[in-house]
Amino acid sequence: MKGPNIIFIMTDDHASHAMSCYGSRINETPNMDRIATEGMRFDNCFCTNSICAPSRATILTGTHTHINGVKTLGDKLDNTLENFPKILQRNGYQTAIVGKWHLGQGDKHHPTGFDYYNVLPHQGDYFDPIMIEMGVKKVFPGYVTDIITEKSLEWLEGRDRDKPFMLMCHHKAPHRPWLSDKKHQEMYKDTDIPLPDTFFDGYDNRSEAAKRAKMRVERDFNSLDLKIEIPEGYDKMDSLPVPDDVTGLEYITWEGDKVTFKDHRELKEWKYQRYIKEYLRCVAAVDDSVGEILDWLDKEGLAEDTMVIYTSDQGFYLGDHGWYDKRFMYEESLRMPLVVRYPRRIKAGTVSEDMVLNLDFAQTMLDAGGIDSPDFMQGRSFMGILEGEKVSDWRKSMYYRYWMHLAHHNVAAHYGIRTMDYKLIYYYGEALGTTGSIDERTPEEWELFDLRTDSAELRNVYDDPGYLEIREKLKKELAVLKDEARDYE
């Protein structure tokens, strides 16, 4: 049987709780929802390292980051490594990647395995971005989400129609700093976005690592994040701390309005609204892009035989726990959105509770094309789950590791295990020589959460005598998973 066409759409930092098909309270995503409605939604998709470049390397290679060499943002992917696009190419697929790459530049790090690539250098810009098209840098006028969509569709139109295709459409949005396009600038202007339930989390009964993290809405945003004029004495990238006495403090917006706050709580809520509305406007532009691609498939008569995958490279804190960013093994950043449509083989409107990982994506796409995956890949194809099978020996737990010790947001390096009921996290407190990490020791700490009764992860029960048996059992299982992942550090 001829394999399907594959369109893999990935955003950067799009949390599943900012998608209406996942029950979002804060926005609507009709086109992303359409993939779920006409295919399958995964409610337990997780990443193995919640940060951009490592997740992307894992998706391409089907290996953990300590195996493919991209542990941190400072690492680059060796493009001589095998990846699933190369394997698809060798099996008759035409392949392309358009948009965010974020795995290095130059001869040793540019995309390989693709007949065509047109990618952003580093993070890329929202407006008039430089892109590297087949090794040549060019400026593309316009808004980056629109450009990535346009170039993706251009490649699809001009492809070899005698071959199946695999397109990776990788959006920059909604990565920080959030900049919306003209079409969406007025969205939510007169609407207050609901606060998360954990917005005023005080980090009581939690790790010191959580308390030390520098990604708090009230304290760590800069003027570019908030779209305000740079206060005197600050650089645009400086965090804008909350003064001890906030009464009468004025912020000057880009529009020239002065806003006065009576207390810290009011200022924090104002900063959240500035952040979340711009984030959601960026998401709305991506949702429009998804709609364009789905409409193109319908127009071309290709929908039935095309697997469309929508995901993000990890989750993100949307004010949850009073945070933005990711990195921690807590649910909001660990969890990835994943919806998949392939009408010929996936029943519409289905939902899976099975635990799947970004580690599985490569093998799943190879399996969809009827291609065996190489032994070095460490995940597992979930095509059977997509087709409605009850896979009796499917995983019940997963291994996670964040390596980038204290860099950027002061998050301590850690690893852990998540089962369907519990989560155990170990902060080991060392840089271990990883690229970009800060070589400063932090205290070793453990956290244990009972996800059955504490889905928001507000109560660390590691030292609770009632959880002693569970704790020791999870430690043993964690050691097994770590060994299976061939992680010996």
Order of alpha helices (4+ residues) and beta strands (2+ residues): beta-alpha-beta-beta-alpha-alpha-alpha-beta-beta-beta-beta-alpha-beta-alpha-alpha-beta-beta-alpha-beta-alpha-beta-beta-beta-alpha-alpha-beta-alpha-beta-beta-beta-alpha
